[in-house]
Amino acid sequence: MDRERAQDWLDRYVAAWLSYEPDEIAALFSEDASYRYHPHDDPTVGREAVVASWLGQDASEGASTRDAPGTYEADYAPIAIDGDSSSCGDRSFSTPSKIEKSAPTLNSTSATTNAQK
């Protein structure tokens, strides 16, 4: 893993989030992926379960809901790389059409990802 590969994975992550294309989402994760929306959430386990969750087809607590087209933006960048793992920081926000008064929010949490490609 290097910074370029990590950034490529993060860019594909944002593109998949914006497109809601099942194949784009699935391409990000291994078959046995363990995915958390927030650091202390119980994980969603398995590629198919992650895709279903992203598409809003999972009724469990903390599951994703779909953003309306054009209402979400995000940037992610690798902060640290260790072997096959990368920690990242993000800046994501909803656009004014989704929330009447919206400003970019810098999230101080980081996510650990495993970029296999």
Phi, psi and omega in degrees: 000134172227173183302320181297315179295320178297317180295321177301314179298316180296321177296320178292328176299310180297316179300319179293320179297321181284329185272331187056031176275117183306320181293324178292320178295310183300325182295342181281338193238148174285165181302325183255030182304148172235115190236135176236136175284329179224151187307326185258006176290154168292144183285151165269126189247130178098141182305312182298321179293321178296314179300312180300320179295314179300325182278002179078021182261014181242123184270001183291156180299135179088357180293159182290152167239150184286137172275140175295146179308135176080010183250006184219138175222152179203152170229139175230148178216141177294139177255316181215146179233133179220104182063239180265006182249147178224133171264143182227159172246154182223159171228113179224150179201158174268146180278162184305334180292340179265317178234125188309312177243109185231138175226150178303140179240126176272118178275128183273353179280162176232156179241144176261128183239159177235100181273106183275340184268000000 
